[in-house]
Amino acid sequence: MTALHNIEQLLARLAPGPICDDRMARTLGRSPRKNVDHAACEMLGRDGFERRKDTGSLCAEIRLVTRQR
């Protein structure tokens, strides 16, 4: 499975909760984090995916997060 597919599945499972790139990378065992960032950016605008500054649902910190509406 590709990073993009894994991220889509994770976000669908957590929807509508937002998750930051660091937590996505740790949860999925992906490294480096920038690969997760690039994959998350590719998903913007389709299937209800969005990125914004918000509180992550898993880390409870204000960061750039991705979520599926």
mmCIF file as Biopython writes it, N, C-alpha, C and O atoms, coordinates in Angstrom:
data_model
#
loop_
_atom_site.group_PDB
_atom_site.id
_atom_site.type_symbol
_atom_site.label_atom_id
_atom_site.label_alt_id
_atom_site.label_comp_id
_atom_site.label_asym_id
_atom_site.label_entity_id
_atom_site.label_seq_id
_atom_site.pdbx_PDB_ins_code
_atom_site.Cartn_x
_atom_site.Cartn_y
_atom_site.Cartn_z
_atom_site.occupancy
_atom_site.B_iso_or_equiv
_atom_site.auth_seq_id
_atom_site.auth_asym_id
_atom_site.pdbx_PDB_model_num
ATOM 1   N N  . MET A ? 1  ? 0.838   -1.189 0.000  1.0 0.0 1  A 1 
ATOM 2   C CA . MET A ? 1  ? 0.000   0.000  0.000  1.0 0.0 1  A 1 
ATOM 3   C C  . MET A ? 1  ? 0.879   1.248  0.000  1.0 0.0 1  A 1 
ATOM 4   O O  . MET A ? 1  ? 1.963   1.266  0.584  1.0 0.0 1  A 1 
ATOM 5   N N  . THR A ? 2  ? 0.398   2.265  -0.652 1.0 0.0 2  A 1 
ATOM 6   C CA . THR A ? 2  ? 1.136   3.521  -0.710 1.0 0.0 2  A 1 
ATOM 7   C C  . THR A ? 2  ? 0.860   4.361  0.534  1.0 0.0 2  A 1 
ATOM 8   O O  . THR A ? 2  ? -0.118  4.139  1.249  1.0 0.0 2  A 1 
ATOM 9   N N  . ALA A ? 3  ? 1.735   5.320  0.773  1.0 0.0 3  A 1 
ATOM 10  C CA . ALA A ? 3  ? 1.531   6.234  1.902  1.0 0.0 3  A 1 
ATOM 11  C C  . ALA A ? 3  ? 0.197   6.951  1.752  1.0 0.0 3  A 1 
ATOM 12  O O  . ALA A ? 3  ? -0.529  7.127  2.730  1.0 0.0 3  A 1 
ATOM 13  N N  . LEU A ? 4  ? -0.126  7.361  0.539  1.0 0.0 4  A 1 
ATOM 14  C CA . LEU A ? 4  ? -1.375  8.075  0.287  1.0 0.0 4  A 1 
ATOM 15  C C  . LEU A ? 4  ? -2.577  7.220  0.680  1.0 0.0 4  A 1 
ATOM 16  O O  . LEU A ? 4  ? -3.499  7.703  1.337  1.0 0.0 4  A 1 
ATOM 17  N N  . HIS A ? 5  ? -2.567  5.968  0.281  1.0 0.0 5  A 1 
ATOM 18  C CA . HIS A ? 5  ? -3.680  5.066  0.600  1.0 0.0 5  A 1 
ATOM 19  C C  . HIS A ? 5  ? -3.785  4.844  2.113  1.0 0.0 5  A 1 
ATOM 20  O O  . HIS A ? 5  ? -4.883  4.852  2.669  1.0 0.0 5  A 1 
ATOM 21  N N  . ASN A ? 6  ? -2.648  4.646  2.773  1.0 0.0 6  A 1 
ATOM 22  C CA . ASN A ? 6  ? -2.647  4.450  4.229  1.0 0.0 6  A 1 
ATOM 23  C C  . ASN A ? 6  ? -3.186  5.670  4.961  1.0 0.0 6  A 1 
ATOM 24  O O  . ASN A ? 6  ? -3.942  5.539  5.923  1.0 0.0 6  A 1 
ATOM 25  N N  . ILE A ? 7  ? -2.799  6.850  4.506  1.0 0.0 7  A 1 
ATOM 26  C CA . ILE A ? 7  ? -3.263  8.088  5.134  1.0 0.0 7  A 1 
ATOM 27  C C  . ILE A ? 7  ? -4.759  8.263  4.921  1.0 0.0 7  A 1 
ATOM 28  O O  . ILE A ? 7  ? -5.473  8.652  5.846  1.0 0.0 7  A 1 
ATOM 29  N N  . GLU A ? 8  ? -5.240  7.983  3.717  1.0 0.0 8  A 1 
ATOM 30  C CA . GLU A ? 8  ? -6.681  8.077  3.442  1.0 0.0 8  A 1 
ATOM 31  C C  . GLU A ? 8  ? -7.461  7.167  4.378  1.0 0.0 8  A 1 
ATOM 32  O O  . GLU A ? 8  ? -8.487  7.574  4.923  1.0 0.0 8  A 1 
ATOM 33  N N  . GLN A ? 9  ? -6.990  5.945  4.569  1.0 0.0 9  A 1 
ATOM 34  C CA . GLN A ? 9  ? -7.675  5.002  5.456  1.0 0.0 9  A 1 
ATOM 35  C C  . GLN A ? 9  ? -7.668  5.486  6.907  1.0 0.0 9  A 1 
ATOM 36  O O  . GLN A ? 9  ? -8.683  5.401  7.598  1.0 0.0 9  A 1 
ATOM 37  N N  . LEU A ? 10 ? -6.534  5.988  7.360  1.0 0.0 10 A 1 
ATOM 38  C CA . LEU A ? 10 ? -6.435  6.494  8.732  1.0 0.0 10 A 1 
ATOM 39  C C  . LEU A ? 10 ? -7.379  7.670  8.950  1.0 0.0 10 A 1 
ATOM 40  O O  . LEU A ? 10 ? -8.089  7.714  9.955  1.0 0.0 10 A 1 
ATOM 41  N N  . LEU A ? 11 ? -7.395  8.616  8.026  1.0 0.0 11 A 1 
ATOM 42  C CA . LEU A ? 11 ? -8.259  9.792  8.169  1.0 0.0 11 A 1 
ATOM 43  C C  . LEU A ? 11 ? -9.734  9.412  8.104  1.0 0.0 11 A 1 
ATOM 44  O O  . LEU A ? 11 ? -10.553 9.990  8.819  1.0 0.0 11 A 1 
ATOM 45  N N  . ALA A ? 12 ? -10.080 8.453  7.260  1.0 0.0 12 A 1 
ATOM 46  C CA . ALA A ? 12 ? -11.470 7.993  7.180  1.0 0.0 12 A 1 
ATOM 47  C C  . ALA A ? 12 ? -11.890 7.356  8.503  1.0 0.0 12 A 1 
ATOM 48  O O  . ALA A ? 12 ? -13.016 7.547  8.963  1.0 0.0 12 A 1 
ATOM 49  N N  . ARG A ? 13 ? -10.979 6.599  9.108  1.0 0.0 13 A 1 
ATOM 50  C CA . ARG A ? 13 ? -11.274 5.946  10.384 1.0 0.0 13 A 1 
ATOM 51  C C  . ARG A ? 13 ? -11.460 6.955  11.508 1.0 0.0 13 A 1 
ATOM 52  O O  . ARG A ? 13 ? -12.286 6.749  12.396 1.0 0.0 13 A 1 
ATOM 53  N N  . LEU A ? 14 ? -10.696 8.048  11.477 1.0 0.0 14 A 1 
ATOM 54  C CA . LEU A ? 14 ? -10.751 9.053  12.544 1.0 0.0 14 A 1 
ATOM 55  C C  . LEU A ? 14 ? -11.738 10.183 12.267 1.0 0.0 14 A 1 
ATOM 56  O O  . LEU A ? 14 ? -11.971 11.025 13.134 1.0 0.0 14 A 1 
ATOM 57  N N  . ALA A ? 15 ? -12.318 10.209 11.071 1.0 0.0 15 A 1 
ATOM 58  C CA . ALA A ? 15 ? -13.207 11.311 10.661 1.0 0.0 15 A 1 
ATOM 59  C C  . ALA A ? 15 ? -14.312 11.520 11.683 1.0 0.0 15 A 1 
ATOM 60  O O  . ALA A ? 15 ? -14.861 10.556 12.216 1.0 0.0 15 A 1 
ATOM 61  N N  . PRO A ? 16 ? -14.640 12.778 11.958 1.0 0.0 16 A 1 
ATOM 62  C CA . PRO A ? 16 ? -14.094 14.007 11.386 1.0 0.0 16 A 1 
ATOM 63  C C  . PRO A ? 16 ? -12.928 14.580 12.183 1.0 0.0 16 A 1 
ATOM 64  O O  . PRO A ? 16 ? -12.578 15.746 12.000 1.0 0.0 16 A 1 
ATOM 65  N N  . GLY A ? 17 ? -12.321 13.788 13.063 1.0 0.0 17 A 1 
ATOM 66  C CA . GLY A ? 17 ? -11.217 14.283 13.888 1.0 0.0 17 A 1 
ATOM 67  C C  . GLY A ? 17 ? -9.973  14.604 13.081 1.0 0.0 17 A 1 
ATOM 68  O O  . GLY A ? 17 ? -9.579  13.824 12.214 1.0 0.0 17 A 1 
ATOM 69  N N  . PRO A ? 18 ? -9.347  15.746 13.355 1.0 0.0 18 A 1 
ATOM 70  C CA . PRO A ? 18 ? -8.124  16.123 12.646 1.0 0.0 18 A 1 
ATOM 71  C C  . PRO A ? 18 ? -6.893  15.444 13.255 1.0 0.0 18 A 1 
ATOM 72  O O  . PRO A ? 18 ? -6.880  15.140 14.448 1.0 0.0 18 A 1 
ATOM 73  N N  . ILE A ? 19 ? -5.863  15.207 12.445 1.0 0.0 19 A 1 
ATOM 74  C CA . ILE A ? 19 ? -4.632  14.582 12.917 1.0 0.0 19 A 1 
ATOM 75  C C  . ILE A ? 19 ? -3.436  15.277 12.269 1.0 0.0 19 A 1 
ATOM 76  O O  . ILE A ? 19 ? -3.456  15.574 11.074 1.0 0.0 19 A 1 
ATOM 77  N N  . CYS A ? 20 ? -2.401  15.533 13.059 1.0 0.0 20 A 1 
ATOM 78  C CA . CYS A ? 20 ? -1.212  16.230 12.544 1.0 0.0 20 A 1 
ATOM 79  C C  . CYS A ? 20 ? -0.297  15.245 11.809 1.0 0.0 20 A 1 
ATOM 80  O O  . CYS A ? 20 ? -0.408  14.030 11.974 1.0 0.0 20 A 1 
ATOM 81  N N  . ASP A ? 21 ? 0.605   15.793 11.000 1.0 0.0 21 A 1 
ATOM 82  C CA . ASP A ? 21 ? 1.523   14.975 10.206 1.0 0.0 21 A 1 
ATOM 83  C C  . ASP A ? 21 ? 2.420   14.108 11.086 1.0 0.0 21 A 1 
ATOM 84  O O  . ASP A ? 21 ? 2.672   12.946 10.767 1.0 0.0 21 A 1 
ATOM 85  N N  . ASP A ? 22 ? 2.901   14.676 12.197 1.0 0.0 22 A 1 
ATOM 86  C CA . ASP A ? 22 ? 3.773   13.904 13.089 1.0 0.0 22 A 1 
ATOM 87  C C  . ASP A ? 22 ? 3.060   12.663 13.615 1.0 0.0 22 A 1 
ATOM 88  O O  . ASP A ? 22 ? 3.629   11.572 13.623 1.0 0.0 22 A 1 
ATOM 89  N N  . ARG A ? 23 ? 1.820   12.831 14.050 1.0 0.0 23 A 1 
ATOM 90  C CA . ARG A ? 23 ? 1.064   11.705 14.600 1.0 0.0 23 A 1 
ATOM 91  C C  . ARG A ? 23 ? 0.716   10.699 13.501 1.0 0.0 23 A 1 
ATOM 92  O O  . ARG A ? 23 ? 0.737   9.491  13.738 1.0 0.0 23 A 1 
ATOM 93  N N  . MET A ? 24 ? 0.395   11.194 12.296 1.0 0.0 24 A 1 
ATOM 94  C CA . MET A ? 24 ? 0.136   10.275 11.181 1.0 0.0 24 A 1 
ATOM 95  C C  . MET A ? 24 ? 1.371   9.434  10.896 1.0 0.0 24 A 1 
ATOM 96  O O  . MET A ? 24 ? 1.275   8.218  10.727 1.0 0.0 24 A 1 
ATOM 97  N N  . ALA A ? 25 ? 2.534   10.081 10.845 1.0 0.0 25 A 1 
ATOM 98  C CA . ALA A ? 25 ? 3.784   9.371  10.549 1.0 0.0 25 A 1 
ATOM 99  C C  . ALA A ? 25 ? 4.064   8.312  11.614 1.0 0.0 25 A 1 
ATOM 100 O O  . ALA A ? 25 ? 4.433   7.185  11.286 1.0 0.0 25 A 1 
ATOM 101 N N  . ARG A ? 26 ? 3.890   8.668  12.883 1.0 0.0 26 A 1 
ATOM 102 C CA . ARG A ? 26 ? 4.127   7.708  13.968 1.0 0.0 26 A 1 
ATOM 103 C C  . ARG A ? 26 ? 3.129   6.563  13.927 1.0 0.0 26 A 1 
ATOM 104 O O  . ARG A ? 26 ? 3.509   5.400  14.061 1.0 0.0 26 A 1 
ATOM 105 N N  . THR A ? 27 ? 1.850   6.887  13.743 1.0 0.0 27 A 1 
ATOM 106 C CA . THR A ? 27 ? 0.802   5.871  13.733 1.0 0.0 27 A 1 
ATOM 107 C C  . THR A ? 27 ? 0.993   4.882  12.591 1.0 0.0 27 A 1 
ATOM 108 O O  . THR A ? 27 ? 0.776   3.681  12.758 1.0 0.0 27 A 1 
ATOM 109 N N  . LEU A ? 28 ? 1.401   5.390  11.433 1.0 0.0 28 A 1 
ATOM 110 C CA . LEU A ? 28 ? 1.554   4.544  10.247 1.0 0.0 28 A 1 
ATOM 111 C C  . LEU A ? 28 ? 2.962   3.973  10.097 1.0 0.0 28 A 1 
ATOM 112 O O  . LEU A ? 28 ? 3.217   3.175  9.194  1.0 0.0 28 A 1 
ATOM 113 N N  . GLY A ? 29 ? 3.872   4.377  10.976 1.0 0.0 29 A 1 
ATOM 114 C CA . GLY A ? 29 ? 5.245   3.893  10.875 1.0 0.0 29 A 1 
ATOM 115 C C  . GLY A ? 29 ? 5.963   4.405  9.641  1.0 0.0 29 A 1 
ATOM 116 O O  . GLY A ? 29 ? 6.822   3.722  9.085  1.0 0.0 29 A 1 
ATOM 117 N N  . ARG A ? 30 ? 5.604   5.626  9.210  1.0 0.0 30 A 1 
ATOM 118 C CA . ARG A ? 30 ? 6.205   6.233  8.014  1.0 0.0 30 A 1 
ATOM 119 C C  . ARG A ? 30 ? 7.309   7.196  8.408  1.0 0.0 30 A 1 
ATOM 120 O O  . ARG A ? 30 ? 7.201   7.921  9.397  1.0 0.0 30 A 1 
ATOM 121 N N  . SER A ? 31 ? 8.365   7.190  7.624  1.0 0.0 31 A 1 
ATOM 122 C CA . SER A ? 31 ? 9.461   8.112  7.856  1.0 0.0 31 A 1 
ATOM 123 C C  . SER A ? 31 ? 10.055  8.480  6.507  1.0 0.0 31 A 1 
ATOM 124 O O  . SER A ? 31 ? 10.089  7.617  5.630  1.0 0.0 31 A 1 
ATOM 125 N N  . PRO A ? 32 ? 10.506  9.653  6.288  1.0 0.0 32 A 1 
ATOM 126 C CA . PRO A ? 32 ? 10.411  10.820 7.151  1.0 0.0 32 A 1 
ATOM 127 C C  . PRO A ? 32 ? 9.016   11.436 7.114  1.0 0.0 32 A 1 
ATOM 128 O O  . PRO A ? 32 ? 8.207   11.118 6.242  1.0 0.0 32 A 1 
ATOM 129 N N  . ARG A ? 33 ? 8.751   12.313 8.062  1.0 0.0 33 A 1 
ATOM 130 C CA . ARG A ? 33 ? 7.442   12.949 8.179  1.0 0.0 33 A 1 
ATOM 131 C C  . ARG A ? 33 ? 7.079   13.731 6.930  1.0 0.0 33 A 1 
ATOM 132 O O  . ARG A ? 33 ? 5.897   13.850 6.604  1.0 0.0 33 A 1 
ATOM 133 N N  . LYS A ? 34 ? 8.073   14.274 6.217  1.0 0.0 34 A 1 
ATOM 134 C CA . LYS A ? 34 ? 7.759   15.082 5.033  1.0 0.0 34 A 1 
ATOM 135 C C  . LYS A ? 34 ? 7.053   14.258 3.959  1.0 0.0 34 A 1 
ATOM 136 O O  . LYS A ? 34 ? 6.324   14.823 3.143  1.0 0.0 34 A 1 
ATOM 137 N N  . ASN A ? 35 ? 7.251   12.930 3.938  1.0 0.0 35 A 1 
ATOM 138 C CA . ASN A ? 35 ? 6.508   12.089 2.996  1.0 0.0 35 A 1 
ATOM 139 C C  . ASN A ? 35 ? 5.018   12.113 3.316  1.0 0.0 35 A 1 
ATOM 140 O O  . ASN A ? 35 ? 4.181   12.119 2.413  1.0 0.0 35 A 1 
ATOM 141 N N  . VAL A ? 36 ? 4.697   12.126 4.599  1.0 0.0 36 A 1 
ATOM 142 C CA . VAL A ? 36 ? 3.299   12.213 5.027  1.0 0.0 36 A 1 
ATOM 143 C C  . VAL A ? 36 ? 2.735   13.576 4.646  1.0 0.0 36 A 1 
ATOM 144 O O  . VAL A ? 36 ? 1.603   13.671 4.171  1.0 0.0 36 A 1 
ATOM 145 N N  . ASP A ? 37 ? 3.516   14.626 4.850  1.0 0.0 37 A 1 
ATOM 146 C CA . ASP A ? 37 ? 3.094   15.980 4.493  1.0 0.0 37 A 1 
ATOM 147 C C  . ASP A ? 37 ? 2.769   16.066 3.002  1.0 0.0 37 A 1 
ATOM 148 O O  . ASP A ? 37 ? 1.731   16.615 2.632  1.0 0.0 37 A 1 
ATOM 149 N N  . HIS A ? 38 ? 3.624   15.542 2.157  1.0 0.0 38 A 1 
ATOM 150 C CA . HIS A ? 38 ? 3.393   15.592 0.707  1.0 0.0 38 A 1 
ATOM 151 C C  . HIS A ? 38 ? 2.142   14.809 0.324  1.0 0.0 38 A 1 
ATOM 152 O O  . HIS A ? 38 ? 1.343   15.275 -0.489 1.0 0.0 38 A 1 
ATOM 153 N N  . ALA A ? 39 ? 1.968   13.629 0.901  1.0 0.0 39 A 1 
ATOM 154 C CA . ALA A ? 39 ? 0.793   12.817 0.595  1.0 0.0 39 A 1 
ATOM 155 C C  . ALA A ? 39 ? -0.483  13.519 1.058  1.0 0.0 39 A 1 
ATOM 156 O O  . ALA A ? 39 ? -1.486  13.511 0.345  1.0 0.0 39 A 1 
ATOM 157 N N  . ALA A ? 40 ? -0.451  14.125 2.244  1.0 0.0 40 A 1 
ATOM 158 C CA . ALA A ? 40 ? -1.626  14.833 2.760  1.0 0.0 40 A 1 
ATOM 159 C C  . ALA A ? 40 ? -1.977  16.020 1.866  1.0 0.0 40 A 1 
ATOM 160 O O  . ALA A ? 40 ? -3.154  16.290 1.630  1.0 0.0 40 A 1 
ATOM 161 N N  . CYS A ? 41 ? -0.975  16.722 1.373  1.0 0.0 41 A 1 
ATOM 162 C CA . CYS A ? 41 ? -1.221  17.861 0.476  1.0 0.0 41 A 1 
ATOM 163 C C  . CYS A ? 41 ? -1.853  17.405 -0.839 1.0 0.0 41 A 1 
ATOM 164 O O  . CYS A ? 41 ? -2.670  18.126 -1.412 1.0 0.0 41 A 1 
ATOM 165 N N  . GLU A ? 42 ? -1.488  16.228 -1.319 1.0 0.0 42 A 1 
ATOM 166 C CA . GLU A ? 42 ? -2.063  15.691 -2.558 1.0 0.0 42 A 1 
ATOM 167 C C  . GLU A ? 42 ? -3.564  15.441 -2.427 1.0 0.0 42 A 1 
ATOM 168 O O  . GLU A ? 42 ? -4.288  15.496 -3.421 1.0 0.0 42 A 1 
ATOM 169 N N  . MET A ? 43 ? -4.033  15.170 -1.220 1.0 0.0 43 A 1 
ATOM 170 C CA . MET A ? 43 ? -5.440  14.832 -1.005 1.0 0.0 43 A 1 
ATOM 171 C C  . MET A ? 43 ? -6.348  16.049 -0.875 1.0 0.0 43 A 1 
ATOM 172 O O  . MET A ? 43 ? -7.570  15.912 -0.902 1.0 0.0 43 A 1 
ATOM 173 N N  . LEU A ? 44 ? -5.772  17.229 -0.735 1.0 0.0 44 A 1 
ATOM 174 C CA . LEU A ? 44 ? -6.575  18.433 -0.511 1.0 0.0 44 A 1 
ATOM 175 C C  . LEU A ? 44 ? -7.622  18.632 -1.589 1.0 0.0 44 A 1 
ATOM 176 O O  . LEU A ? 44 ? -7.351  18.473 -2.780 1.0 0.0 44 A 1 
ATOM 177 N N  . GLY A ? 45 ? -8.822  18.983 -1.150 1.0 0.0 45 A 1 
ATOM 178 C CA . GLY A ? 45 ? -9.886  19.334 -2.071 1.0 0.0 45 A 1 
ATOM 179 C C  . GLY A ? 45 ? -10.650 18.168 -2.663 1.0 0.0 45 A 1 
ATOM 180 O O  . GLY A ? 45 ? -11.638 18.383 -3.365 1.0 0.0 45 A 1 
ATOM 181 N N  . ARG A ? 46 ? -10.233 16.955 -2.407 1.0 0.0 46 A 1 
ATOM 182 C CA . ARG A ? 46 ? -10.996 15.829 -2.946 1.0 0.0 46 A 1 
ATOM 183 C C  . ARG A ? 46 ? -11.510 14.959 -1.803 1.0 0.0 46 A 1 
ATOM 184 O O  . ARG A ? 46 ? -10.849 14.818 -0.774 1.0 0.0 46 A 1 
ATOM 185 N N  . ASP A ? 47 ? -12.650 14.399 -1.985 1.0 0.0 47 A 1 
ATOM 186 C CA . ASP A ? 47 ? -13.270 13.522 -0.993 1.0 0.0 47 A 1 
ATOM 187 C C  . ASP A ? 47 ? -13.397 14.154 0.390  1.0 0.0 47 A 1 
ATOM 188 O O  . ASP A ? 47 ? -13.406 13.451 1.401  1.0 0.0 47 A 1 
ATOM 189 N N  . GLY A ? 48 ? -13.496 15.486 0.430  1.0 0.0 48 A 1 
ATOM 190 C CA . GLY A ? 48 ? -13.709 16.178 1.691  1.0 0.0 48 A 1 
ATOM 191 C C  . GLY A ? 48 ? -12.484 16.336 2.570  1.0 0.0 48 A 1 
ATOM 192 O O  . GLY A ? 48 ? -12.629 16.629 3.757  1.0 0.0 48 A 1 
ATOM 193 N N  . PHE A ? 49 ? -11.277 16.153 2.037  1.0 0.0 49 A 1 
ATOM 194 C CA . PHE A ? 49 ? -10.057 16.327 2.825  1.0 0.0 49 A 1 
ATOM 195 C C  . PHE A ? 49 ? -9.702  17.797 2.908  1.0 0.0 49 A 1 
ATOM 196 O O  . PHE A ? 49 ? -9.818  18.528 1.924  1.0 0.0 49 A 1 
ATOM 197 N N  . GLU A ? 50 ? -9.270  18.232 4.085  1.0 0.0 50 A 1 
ATOM 198 C CA . GLU A ? 50 ? -8.848  19.619 4.270  1.0 0.0 50 A 1 
ATOM 199 C C  . GLU A ? 50 ? -7.708  19.682 5.273  1.0 0.0 50 A 1 
ATOM 200 O O  . GLU A ? 50 ? -7.566  18.812 6.132  1.0 0.0 50 A 1 
ATOM 201 N N  . ARG A ? 51 ? -6.891  20.737 5.146  1.0 0.0 51 A 1 
ATOM 202 C CA . ARG A ? 51 ? -5.783  20.986 6.074  1.0 0.0 51 A 1 
ATOM 203 C C  . ARG A ? 51 ? -5.930  22.384 6.635  1.0 0.0 51 A 1 
ATOM 204 O O  . ARG A ? 51 ? -6.302  23.318 5.925  1.0 0.0 51 A 1 
ATOM 205 N N  . ARG A ? 52 ? -5.634  22.517 7.919  1.0 0.0 52 A 1 
ATOM 206 C CA . ARG A ? 52 ? -5.699  23.826 8.571  1.0 0.0 52 A 1 
ATOM 207 C C  . ARG A ? 52 ? -5.005  23.742 9.923  1.0 0.0 52 A 1 
ATOM 208 O O  . ARG A ? 52 ? -4.692  22.653 10.405 1.0 0.0 52 A 1 
ATOM 209 N N  . LYS A ? 53 ? -4.768  24.904 10.532 1.0 0.0 53 A 1 
ATOM 210 C CA . LYS A ? 53 ? -4.247  24.959 11.904 1.0 0.0 53 A 1 
ATOM 211 C C  . LYS A ? 53 ? -5.411  24.643 12.831 1.0 0.0 53 A 1 
ATOM 212 O O  . LYS A ? 53 ? -6.449  25.303 12.782 1.0 0.0 53 A 1 
ATOM 213 N N  . ASP A ? 54 ? -5.235  23.633 13.675 1.0 0.0 54 A 1 
ATOM 214 C CA . ASP A ? 54 ? -6.293  23.225 14.590 1.0 0.0 54 A 1 
ATOM 215 C C  . ASP A ? 54 ? -5.668  22.323 15.656 1.0 0.0 54 A 1 
ATOM 216 O O  . ASP A ? 54 ? -4.477  22.014 15.601 1.0 0.0 54 A 1 
ATOM 217 N N  . THR A ? 55 ? -6.467  21.915 16.605 1.0 0.0 55 A 1 
ATOM 218 C CA . THR A ? 55 ? -6.012  21.004 17.646 1.0 0.0 55 A 1 
ATOM 219 C C  . THR A ? 55 ? -6.118  19.569 17.142 1.0 0.0 55 A 1 
ATOM 220 O O  . THR A ? 55 ? -7.187  19.131 16.717 1.0 0.0 55 A 1 
ATOM 221 N N  . GLY A ? 56 ? -5.013  18.846 17.192 1.0 0.0 56 A 1 
ATOM 222 C CA . GLY A ? 56 ? -5.009  17.445 16.766 1.0 0.0 56 A 1 
ATOM 223 C C  . GLY A ? 56 ? -5.833  16.591 17.716 1.0 0.0 56 A 1 
ATOM 224 O O  . GLY A ? 56 ? -5.768  16.765 18.933 1.0 0.0 56 A 1 
ATOM 225 N N  . SER A ? 57 ? -6.606  15.669 17.160 1.0 0.0 57 A 1 
ATOM 226 C CA . SER A ? 57 ? -7.476  14.841 17.994 1.0 0.0 57 A 1 
ATOM 227 C C  . SER A ? 57 ? -6.696  13.811 18.811 1.0 0.0 57 A 1 
ATOM 228 O O  . SER A ? 57 ? -7.203  13.324 19.821 1.0 0.0 57 A 1 
ATOM 229 N N  . LEU A ? 58 ? -5.485  13.472 18.397 1.0 0.0 58 A 1 
ATOM 230 C CA . LEU A ? 58 ? -4.693  12.488 19.135 1.0 0.0 58 A 1 
ATOM 231 C C  . LEU A ? 58 ? -3.637  13.121 20.034 1.0 0.0 58 A 1 
ATOM 232 O O  . LEU A ? 58 ? -3.327  12.580 21.096 1.0 0.0 58 A 1 
ATOM 233 N N  . CYS A ? 59 ? -3.081  14.261 19.624 1.0 0.0 59 A 1 
ATOM 234 C CA . CYS A ? 59 ? -2.007  14.885 20.407 1.0 0.0 59 A 1 
ATOM 235 C C  . CYS A ? 59 ? -2.492  16.070 21.243 1.0 0.0 59 A 1 
ATOM 236 O O  . CYS A ? 59 ? -1.795  16.503 22.160 1.0 0.0 59 A 1 
ATOM 237 N N  . ALA A ? 60 ? -3.674  16.594 20.938 1.0 0.0 60 A 1 
ATOM 238 C CA . ALA A ? 60 ? -4.264  17.734 21.650 1.0 0.0 60 A 1 
ATOM 239 C C  . ALA A ? 60 ? -3.386  18.987 21.588 1.0 0.0 60 A 1 
ATOM 240 O O  . ALA A ? 60 ? -3.456  19.839 22.474 1.0 0.0 60 A 1 
ATOM 241 N N  . GLU A ? 61 ? -2.560  19.100 20.542 1.0 0.0 61 A 1 
ATOM 242 C CA . GLU A ? 61 ? -1.724  20.282 20.334 1.0 0.0 61 A 1 
ATOM 243 C C  . GLU A ? 61 ? -2.193  21.021 19.090 1.0 0.0 61 A 1 
ATOM 244 O O  . GLU A ? 61 ? -2.709  20.414 18.152 1.0 0.0 61 A 1 
ATOM 245 N N  . ILE A ? 62 ? -2.010  22.347 19.092 1.0 0.0 62 A 1 
ATOM 246 C CA . ILE A ? 62 ? -2.383  23.140 17.924 1.0 0.0 62 A 1 
ATOM 247 C C  . ILE A ? 62 ? -1.268  23.020 16.895 1.0 0.0 62 A 1 
ATOM 248 O O  . ILE A ? 62 ? -0.127  23.414 17.138 1.0 0.0 62 A 1 
ATOM 249 N N  . ARG A ? 63 ? -1.625  22.467 15.742 1.0 0.0 63 A 1 
ATOM 250 C CA . ARG A ? 63 ? -0.674  22.224 14.656 1.0 0.0 63 A 1 
ATOM 251 C C  . ARG A ? 63 ? -1.424  22.261 13.331 1.0 0.0 63 A 1 
ATOM 252 O O  . ARG A ? 63 ? -2.645  22.414 13.296 1.0 0.0 63 A 1 
ATOM 253 N N  . LEU A ? 64 ? -0.676  22.120 12.248 1.0 0.0 64 A 1 
ATOM 254 C CA . LEU A ? 64 ? -1.288  21.938 10.943 1.0 0.0 64 A 1 
ATOM 255 C C  . LEU A ? 64 ? -1.812  20.506 10.914 1.0 0.0 64 A 1 
ATOM 256 O O  . LEU A ? 64 ? -1.045  19.556 11.068 1.0 0.0 64 A 1 
ATOM 257 N N  . VAL A ? 65 ? -3.108  20.355 10.717 1.0 0.0 65 A 1 
ATOM 258 C CA . VAL A ? 65 ? -3.740  19.035 10.756 1.0 0.0 65 A 1 
ATOM 259 C C  . VAL A ? 65 ? -4.492  18.772 9.452  1.0 0.0 65 A 1 
ATOM 260 O O  . VAL A ? 65 ? -4.795  19.689 8.689  1.0 0.0 65 A 1 
ATOM 261 N N  . THR A ? 66 ? -4.779  17.510 9.226  1.0 0.0 66 A 1 
ATOM 262 C CA . THR A ? 66 ? -5.564  17.083 8.074  1.0 0.0 66 A 1 
ATOM 263 C C  . THR A ? 66 ? -6.771  16.342 8.613  1.0 0.0 66 A 1 
ATOM 264 O O  . THR A ? 66 ? -6.682  15.633 9.616  1.0 0.0 66 A 1 
ATOM 265 N N  . ARG A ? 67 ? -7.902  16.510 7.942  1.0 0.0 67 A 1 
ATOM 266 C CA . ARG A ? 67 ? -9.095  15.761 8.346  1.0 0.0 67 A 1 
ATOM 267 C C  . ARG A ? 67 ? -9.970  15.521 7.137  1.0 0.0 67 A 1 
ATOM 268 O O  . ARG A ? 67 ? -9.825  16.173 6.103  1.0 0.0 67 A 1 
ATOM 269 N N  . GLN A ? 68 ? -10.877 14.580 7.280  1.0 0.0 68 A 1 
ATOM 270 C CA . GLN A ? 68 ? -11.882 14.328 6.255  1.0 0.0 68 A 1 
ATOM 271 C C  . GLN A ? 68 ? -13.227 14.706 6.848  1.0 0.0 68 A 1 
ATOM 272 O O  . GLN A ? 68 ? -13.621 14.208 7.903  1.0 0.0 68 A 1 
ATOM 273 N N  . ARG A ? 69 ? -13.931 15.599 6.147  1.0 0.0 69 A 1 
ATOM 274 C CA . ARG A ? 69 ? -15.228 16.054 6.662  1.0 0.0 69 A 1 
ATOM 275 C C  . ARG A ? 69 ? -16.257 14.969 6.612  1.0 0.0 69 A 1 
ATOM 276 O O  . ARG A ? 69 ? -17.402 15.186 7.008  1.0 0.0 69 A 1 
#
